[in-house]
Amino acid sequence: MKTFIRNNGLSICFLLLFAGAMIGQTYFGFQEHNKEIIQDGSTAINLSSYLLSGHFIQATFENWESEFLQMALFVVSTIFLMQKGSSESKDLDKEEQVDREPSPTRKDVPWPVKKGGFILLLYKHSLSIVLFVLFLLSFIAHFFGSLKDENEQLSLKGLPFESAADYLGDSRFWFESFQNWQSEFLSVFAIVILSVYLRQFGSSQSKPVDAPDRETGE
């Protein structure tokens, strides 16, 4: 068990942080949603109903959508774009290990490398493909949740429902998306630029403390 935790500590830590934050979001979102609908003259709902509500679905996937978009674009952008001095960039002046062609003769290579052909082609781009798919699924779920929440609010006011086609051009939906996208892009910009000049001893996301500012890569 100790070996497992040591070998997977980073993923375990963030999975537990995610679970804790998800519980916090659910608890306080449940309270906030009931407060809002009571103020609108309706009755409070139970937790199981809240988990199926547009309020919960929209709030959850609105954030997942922006995270997966940020990671997908960052992964793809670092193939072609560079930032001199950043630990998050490839070196401008030399070939990187990530650019070498996969060889099936290397020790312990993943099975798609041994398989070759179309399977290898997919595997070579599998990280970005999966991230973009997760973004698309989250985007769809966000849209569904936001539309459902909008219609739930309209129902409380006795107003007609909005169709999916009309809501696709609604300012609320796009405001929800862009307010999250801009923060994710800002955070990427911050780590790319700050890692040029600042250091964190012991972190794989930082250059060595004694590395020159102009040195690029970890």
Contacts in CASP RR format, 6 or more apart in sequence:
PFRMAT RR
TARGET T0000
AUTHOR 0000-0000-0000
METHOD contacts of the structure
MODEL  1
MKTFIRNNGLSICFLLLFAGAMIGQTYFGFQEHNKEIIQDGSTAINLSSY
LLSGHFIQATFENWESEFLQMALFVVSTIFLMQKGSSESKDLDKEEQVDR
EPSPTRKDVPWPVKKGGFILLLYKHSLSIVLFVLFLLSFIAHFFGSLKDE
NEQLSLKGLPFESAADYLGDSRFWFESFQNWQSEFLSVFAIVILSVYLRQ
FGSSQSKPVDAPDRETGE
5 12 0 8 1.000
25 59 0 8 1.000
25 60 0 8 1.000
26 47 0 8 1.000
26 50 0 8 1.000
26 51 0 8 1.000
26 56 0 8 1.000
29 50 0 8 1.000
29 55 0 8 1.000
29 56 0 8 1.000
29 59 0 8 1.000
30 47 0 8 1.000
30 50 0 8 1.000
30 56 0 8 1.000
33 45 0 8 1.000
33 50 0 8 1.000
33 53 0 8 1.000
33 55 0 8 1.000
33 56 0 8 1.000
34 44 0 8 1.000
34 45 0 8 1.000
34 50 0 8 1.000
37 43 0 8 1.000
37 44 0 8 1.000
37 45 0 8 1.000
37 156 0 8 1.000
38 44 0 8 1.000
40 153 0 8 1.000
40 156 0 8 1.000
40 157 0 8 1.000
41 156 0 8 1.000
42 156 0 8 1.000
45 53 0 8 1.000
50 56 0 8 1.000
53 148 0 8 1.000
53 149 0 8 1.000
53 152 0 8 1.000
54 145 0 8 1.000
54 146 0 8 1.000
54 148 0 8 1.000
54 149 0 8 1.000
54 152 0 8 1.000
55 149 0 8 1.000
55 152 0 8 1.000
57 141 0 8 1.000
57 142 0 8 1.000
57 144 0 8 1.000
57 145 0 8 1.000
57 148 0 8 1.000
57 149 0 8 1.000
58 142 0 8 1.000
58 145 0 8 1.000
58 146 0 8 1.000
58 148 0 8 1.000
58 149 0 8 1.000
58 176 0 8 1.000
60 141 0 8 1.000
61 138 0 8 1.000
61 139 0 8 1.000
61 141 0 8 1.000
61 142 0 8 1.000
61 145 0 8 1.000
62 142 0 8 1.000
62 146 0 8 1.000
62 176 0 8 1.000
62 177 0 8 1.000
62 180 0 8 1.000
63 180 0 8 1.000
64 134 0 8 1.000
64 138 0 8 1.000
64 141 0 8 1.000
64 142 0 8 1.000
65 135 0 8 1.000
65 138 0 8 1.000
65 139 0 8 1.000
65 141 0 8 1.000
65 142 0 8 1.000
65 177 0 8 1.000
65 180 0 8 1.000
66 177 0 8 1.000
66 180 0 8 1.000
66 181 0 8 1.000
66 183 0 8 1.000
66 184 0 8 1.000
67 184 0 8 1.000
68 131 0 8 1.000
68 132 0 8 1.000
68 134 0 8 1.000
68 135 0 8 1.000
68 138 0 8 1.000
69 135 0 8 1.000
69 181 0 8 1.000
69 184 0 8 1.000
70 181 0 8 1.000
70 184 0 8 1.000
70 185 0 8 1.000
70 187 0 8 1.000
70 188 0 8 1.000
71 131 0 8 1.000
72 128 0 8 1.000
72 131 0 8 1.000
72 132 0 8 1.000
72 134 0 8 1.000
72 135 0 8 1.000
73 188 0 8 1.000
74 188 0 8 1.000
75 127 0 8 1.000
75 128 0 8 1.000
75 131 0 8 1.000
76 128 0 8 1.000
78 88 0 8 1.000
78 89 0 8 1.000
78 90 0 8 1.000
81 89 0 8 1.000
82 89 0 8 1.000
82 90 0 8 1.000
82 91 0 8 1.000
82 92 0 8 1.000
82 216 0 8 1.000
83 89 0 8 1.000
83 192 0 8 1.000
83 193 0 8 1.000
83 196 0 8 1.000
83 216 0 8 1.000
84 92 0 8 1.000
84 196 0 8 1.000
84 214 0 8 1.000
84 216 0 8 1.000
85 195 0 8 1.000
85 196 0 8 1.000
85 207 0 8 1.000
85 213 0 8 1.000
85 214 0 8 1.000
85 215 0 8 1.000
85 216 0 8 1.000
85 217 0 8 1.000
86 192 0 8 1.000
86 193 0 8 1.000
86 195 0 8 1.000
86 196 0 8 1.000
86 216 0 8 1.000
86 217 0 8 1.000
87 195 0 8 1.000
87 205 0 8 1.000
87 206 0 8 1.000
87 207 0 8 1.000
87 216 0 8 1.000
87 217 0 8 1.000
87 218 0 8 1.000
88 191 0 8 1.000
88 192 0 8 1.000
88 195 0 8 1.000
88 205 0 8 1.000
88 217 0 8 1.000
89 192 0 8 1.000
89 216 0 8 1.000
89 217 0 8 1.000
90 96 0 8 1.000
90 98 0 8 1.000
90 99 0 8 1.000
90 216 0 8 1.000
90 217 0 8 1.000
91 216 0 8 1.000
91 217 0 8 1.000
92 216 0 8 1.000
102 109 0 8 1.000
102 113 0 8 1.000
102 120 0 8 1.000
102 124 0 8 1.000
103 109 0 8 1.000
103 113 0 8 1.000
104 113 0 8 1.000
104 114 0 8 1.000
104 116 0 8 1.000
106 113 0 8 1.000
110 123 0 8 1.000
112 119 0 8 1.000
112 120 0 8 1.000
112 122 0 8 1.000
112 123 0 8 1.000
113 120 0 8 1.000
113 123 0 8 1.000
122 129 0 8 1.000
139 177 0 8 1.000
142 176 0 8 1.000
142 177 0 8 1.000
143 164 0 8 1.000
143 167 0 8 1.000
143 168 0 8 1.000
143 173 0 8 1.000
146 167 0 8 1.000
146 172 0 8 1.000
146 173 0 8 1.000
146 176 0 8 1.000
147 162 0 8 1.000
147 164 0 8 1.000
147 167 0 8 1.000
147 173 0 8 1.000
150 162 0 8 1.000
150 167 0 8 1.000
150 170 0 8 1.000
150 172 0 8 1.000
151 161 0 8 1.000
151 162 0 8 1.000
154 160 0 8 1.000
154 161 0 8 1.000
154 162 0 8 1.000
155 161 0 8 1.000
162 170 0 8 1.000
167 173 0 8 1.000
191 205 0 8 1.000
195 205 0 8 1.000
195 206 0 8 1.000
195 207 0 8 1.000
196 213 0 8 1.000
197 213 0 8 1.000
198 206 0 8 1.000
199 206 0 8 1.000
199 207 0 8 1.000
199 208 0 8 1.000
199 209 0 8 1.000
199 211 0 8 1.000
200 206 0 8 1.000
201 209 0 8 1.000
204 218 0 8 1.000
205 218 0 8 1.000
206 218 0 8 1.000
207 215 0 8 1.000
207 217 0 8 1.000
207 218 0 8 1.000
END
